[in-house]
């Protein structure tokens, strides 16, 4: 069987992956070139690890038996038609994403961005800052989505004493099941955290943002395109929202001319949400575990349907 690897692996990681594969599997590590050899290797692949450009499937349609995505989200592959099994990273990014967004929100409420700026200026204004600090445990929150990341965020927030509701159309873990109900609850909610997939373009619209409570906080650890960024910037500049914590933006890297860089009430975590030490090694191990289950004819726990986009 032929395995095509489209992942940024160093030599040690490549060696580790190769050493763990059954002898019947021949790996091909994509090096970033667009040679005929790479095209032929992709076309001949039975197995795939990583997230190649979706356009590749329009040029070549390999008869994949098993594909391990390197991500939790996969909305860019909604139009790809395959008969083989596809698995995403499941809950692999849930805890780091949850810790990142909660850390950002907590930092905002406790004044850390202001304190860090003052530290850089060697200016002591502790008394003035104290008067503006707020408690996460006194807040009410709505999380958009009810997947693994959303549920991990909920667990952490509730540990602080925050009152939390999940919003989703069909997930039984959610308490808010309709968009109308969501809009009705926004004016009395202090914090909204977005974990939505990329197939929900501009779900957080200008109308949505204006429904949010005056002085509330918006955070996004889902996908950048799910938020009307121009409307968000407007709401932040006008003071309708107290602040925002953004792990993702419409365009990444964030353009230098974006006002988000300079707004004092914005915390940017630069799409580091899922990051962790030995992240790549963990992805390899998840792939190897799922591959072993697939080859043994057992159920792969992270199996997904590409056409759903989430």
N, C-alpha and C positions, 0 to 999 in steps of 0.2 A: 504494500500500500504506500502511496505517495503522500507526504505531509508537506504542505506549503505554510511557511511561517512568515507572517507579515507583522512583525513586532520589533521594537527597538531593543535588541538584546546585545549585550557586550559578549566578548569571546567566552568568558567564564560562564555566563548564563546560557549561551549556545551549547557549550560543552555539557553543562548540567542537564539541559533538556534532552540532548542527544543520548546521554548515558542512561536516561530513565525510560527511553522508548523501547518497545518490543523490537526484536531483531527483524521482524517482518515489515517494519515501517522505515521508509527512507525519507529523511528530512531534507527540505530545501529552504535555506534561510535567504529571504529577499534582502538584497543589499542596497536598495534604493535606486538601482538603475532600471532602464526600460528596454533591456536587451531582449533579443529573440529567445534567449535561454530562459529568462524570467517569465516571458509570456507563455512559453511551452510548458514550463513547470507548473504555472497556475492552471493552465488548461487541463493538465494531466492529474491534478490533485484529487485524491480521494478524501483527504482530511485537510482542514484549514484551521490555523490558529492565528487570530489577530483580526484587525479591521481594515482590510484593503479598501481603496476608493470604490464607491458604489458603481462608478462608471466602468470598472473592469468587467462587471458582470454583463454589461451591454456588448462588450467586445468579445468576451469569451464566457462560456457557461459551463464550468466544470461540473461533472456528475458527482458532487460532494455527497459523501455518506454521513459525515459529521463535521460540524463547524463550531469551534469554540470562539466566541467573541471575546474581545479584550476589555469590554465595557459592560455596564449595566444597561445603558440606553442603546437603541439601535434603530431609531426612526428613519435614519438615512437609507436603510435597506428595505423599506416597506414595499418597494416595487420589485425586489429581487424574488424570483420564483425558484425554489429548490424543492426536491423531494426528500433530501436527507434531513437528519436532525440538526437543530441549531440550539446552542446553549449560550446564555449570557453569563455574567459574573455573579449572578444571584445577589446575595447579601454582602458580597465582599467589600463594597464601598460604603455600606450603610453606617457603620460606627464612625469611621473617619469623617464622612460628610456631616454626620450629626454633630460630632464634636466641633468641627470647624464653624458651622453656622451658629451653634449655641455660644461658642467662644466669641464670635463676632458680635452677637447680640448682647451678651453679657458685658463685653468690653465697652460697647456703646453706652449701655445703661450705667456702667460704673465709671465712665469718663476717661477710659484709658487712652483713646486717641488724643484728647486734649492734653492729658498729662504727659504723653510722649512728646507732643510738640513743645510743651513748656520745658521738658527735660532737655530737648535739643537747644532751646533758647537760654537755658540756665536761669529760668524764671520761676520763682516760688509763688504759686497762687492757690495753695491747697485749700484755704478757707473759702475762696470764691467757688472753687470746683465742687467742694462738699455740698454746697447748697443746691447744686443741679443734679446730683446723683439719684438714680432710681433703683428699685429692687425688682429683679426678674421674677421673684416669687410672688409679687403682688399683681402680676399681669395676667390678662386673659389672652390666649393665642388660638389662631386657626392655622392648621397646616394644610396646604393644598396638595392633595394626594394622600394615599394611604398604603403605599408600598413599604419596602423594608427600610428605606431611608427615613420616610415620614414616621414610621413607628419607632425607630431608634431615637429620633428627635423628641418624640412625645415622651418616651421613657425618661430621657435626660431632663426635659423641662419639668416634668411632674416631680422629679427629685428635688427641684428647687422650690416646688410649691405652686408652680404656674398651672392655671386652669387651661386645659388643652382640648380642642376638638379637631378631628380629621375631616376633610371634605373630599368626597369621591362619589362617582355616579353609582357604582355597583359593589364596591368593596365592602363586605360586611363589618369590617373594622371601623368604618367611618360613621360619624354621628351626623354629618351634614351630607345629604344625598341629592340635593337639587341646587341648581345655580341660583334660583330665586331665593331659596332659604339662605344660601351663602351671602348673597347681597344684603339680605335683611339683617344678618348678624354682623356684618362688617362695621357699621357705625358704633357698635358697642364692644369692639375688639381692639386690644392694645397692640397686638403683634400678629402679622401675617407672614408665614414662611412658605415659600414656593418650592415644591419638589417635583414639579410636573415634567412630563416628557416633552420632547420637541415637536410632537405632532399637534400640539395645542398652541398654535401661533397666536401671539398677542392675547392670550387668555386674560392676562392682567392688563386690561385696557384702560384708557383714560377714564371711562365711566366707572370701572371697578375701583381705580385709585381714588376717585372723588367720593366714592361711597365709604371708603375707609375712614375711620375715626380721626378727627382732628388731633394731630400730635402723636399719631401712632407710628409704628416702625414696620418697614417692609424688608424682608430678606429673601434672597433667591439662591438656592443651591441645586436647582433643577436644570433648566436650559435657558439660555439668554433670550432666545426668540419668543419665549412665552410671555414676555413683558414688553409693553409699549415703552421703550426706553425714553423717547422724547417726552412722553406724558409723565413718566416717573421723574425725570429731571425737573420738569415744570413744577410738579407737586412738592419736590424737595426745595427748590428755590423759593417758592411762594410760602413755604412754611406749613403747608397742609399736612405733610408728613414730617415727623421729627427727624427721621433719619432712615438710612437703608444700609443693609449688609449684603454685599453682592459677591458671590463666588463666581458667577457667570455673567457675561454681557452679550449684547447682540453681536458684536464683532470682537474677535479675539485673535491676537492681542488687542487690548483696548487702544484705539487710536489716540495719539498724543493730544489731539485737539478736543477730545471729549471733556465736557465739563465735570464728569464724574471724578476725574483725577483731583480736581481742586475744591470740590465741595467739602466743607468741614464736617458735614453731617453724614458722610458716606464712608463706610469701611469696605475696602476692596481686598478680597483674599485671592484674586488672580487664578481662579480655577485650580486651587490646591486642595479643594475639599476632600477628594478621595485619596490624597497622598499619605504615605506612611513609609517608615523604614522597611527595606526589603520588599517594596511593593511589587516589583517585577517578578521576584522569586515566588511571591505568593500567587501571582497570576499563573505562572508556570505550573505550580503545584495544583491549582484549581483545574487547569486544563488536563493535567495528567490524571487526576482523580476522575474527572468526568469521562475522559477517553477510556480509562480502564472499565468504567461502568458500561460505556457504550459497547466496547469490544466484547464484554461478557454477556451482552444482551440484557442488561439490567436497566432499570429506569434511571435516567439522568435527571437529577432534581432541579436543575436550572434550565430545563428545556423551554424554548420560547417559540412563538409564531411571528415570523417577520412581518406579515401584512398588518398585524395589530400596531406595530411601532412602539410598543412598550411592554 
